[in-house]
Amino acid sequence: MFKKIMVPTDGSKHAKRAEDMALSLAKELDSEVVAVHVIDDKLIYPYEVLEDEGKAILNNVQKKGHEIGVEVHEILIVGSPTHDMKKITEKAEADLVVISPHGKSGLEKLLMGSVAENTVKNIDLPVLLVK
């Protein structure tokens, strides 16, 4: 049914719940997970810092997948988390998106809420929102 489950993550506690749900579903359905971290092109931090943070976040998903026997692919991309999700789901060849409606907040981070809302509105795939 769902062979590639995509989970966008920013490493927040809410996103980690979505990661766990995606991995659990993948285990049950014998599917793969595509973990995605988008480095927001509007952030002003040095790129290397954001890249290292993104790699660490994806590495954590990879470790959790390995522990339960689920294959995890990683996508680390620079772009707009709000506007590029449709292109990212196409690149990932996903057939389900598991996302948290909340993420990191603060002036330096884009709220995942707008990302989740945009994802639901703009992609033609099933979306599972994990509270």
C-alpha positions in Angstrom: 0.0 0.0 0.0 2.5 2.6 1.2 6.0 1.7 0.0 7.8 5.0 0.7 6.7 7.0 3.8 8.2 10.5 3.9 8.7 12.3 7.2 9.8 15.9 7.2 11.6 16.6 10.5 13.2 19.6 12.2 14.4 17.5 15.2 11.8 19.0 17.6 10.0 16.7 20.1 6.8 17.0 18.0 8.7 16.0 14.8 10.3 13.1 16.7 6.8 11.7 17.3 6.1 11.9 13.6 9.4 10.1 12.9 8.4 7.4 15.4 5.0 7.0 13.7 6.5 6.9 10.2 9.0 4.2 11.4 6.4 2.2 13.1 4.1 2.3 10.1 7.0 1.3 7.8 7.8 -1.6 10.1 4.2 -2.8 9.9 3.8 -2.3 6.2 7.3 -3.5 5.2 8.0 0.0 3.7 10.9 2.4 3.5 11.1 5.8 5.2 12.4 8.9 3.6 13.5 11.4 6.3 13.6 15.0 5.0 15.2 18.0 6.6 14.9 21.3 4.8 17.4 24.0 5.6 15.3 27.1 5.3 16.9 29.4 2.6 15.7 32.4 4.6 17.7 31.7 7.8 20.8 33.8 8.4 22.9 31.3 10.3 26.1 30.1 8.7 25.3 27.3 6.3 27.8 24.9 7.9 26.0 25.2 11.2 22.6 24.5 9.6 24.0 21.7 7.6 25.6 20.0 10.6 22.3 20.3 12.5 20.3 18.8 9.6 22.8 15.9 9.2 22.5 15.2 13.0 18.7 15.2 12.8 18.6 12.8 9.9 21.3 10.6 11.5 19.0 10.2 14.5 16.2 9.0 12.3 18.6 6.6 10.5 19.6 5.2 13.9 16.1 4.6 15.0 15.2 2.9 11.7 18.3 0.7 12.0 17.3 -0.4 15.5 13.9 -1.7 14.3 15.0 -3.0 10.9 13.5 -0.2 8.7 15.4 1.2 5.8 15.7 5.0 6.0 16.8 7.3 3.2 17.8 10.8 3.9 17.2 14.0 2.0 18.9 17.2 3.2 18.0 20.1 1.0 18.1 23.9 1.1 14.8 25.5 0.2 11.6 26.7 1.6 10.0 24.2 4.0 6.6 25.9 3.4 6.7 26.1 -0.4 8.9 23.3 -1.6 7.2 20.3 0.1 5.4 19.3 -3.1 8.6 19.1 -5.1 10.3 17.3 -2.2 7.6 14.6 -2.0 8.0 14.1 -5.8 11.8 13.8 -5.5 11.4 11.3 -2.6 8.8 9.3 -4.6 6.7 9.2 -1.5 3.2 7.8 -1.3 2.5 8.9 2.2 3.6 11.9 4.3 3.8 11.7 8.1 4.2 15.2 9.6 3.7 17.0 12.9 1.5 20.1 12.9 4.0 21.7 15.3 7.8 22.1 15.2 10.5 24.3 16.5 9.4 27.8 17.1 11.1 31.1 17.7 12.3 33.9 15.5 15.1 31.8 14.0 12.8 28.9 13.0 9.9 28.6 10.7 6.9 27.1 12.4 6.2 23.6 11.3 2.5 24.4 11.6 2.6 26.4 8.4 4.6 23.7 6.7 2.1 21.0 7.7 -0.8 23.2 6.6 0.8 23.9 3.2 1.6 20.2 2.8 -2.0 19.2 3.4 -3.2 21.8 0.9 -0.7 21.4 -1.9 0.3 17.8 -2.3 -1.8 15.0 -3.8 -0.8 12.3 -1.4 -2.3 11.1 1.9 -0.9 13.1 4.8 -0.9 11.7 8.4 -0.8 14.5 11.0 0.8 13.3 14.3 0.0 15.4 17.3 
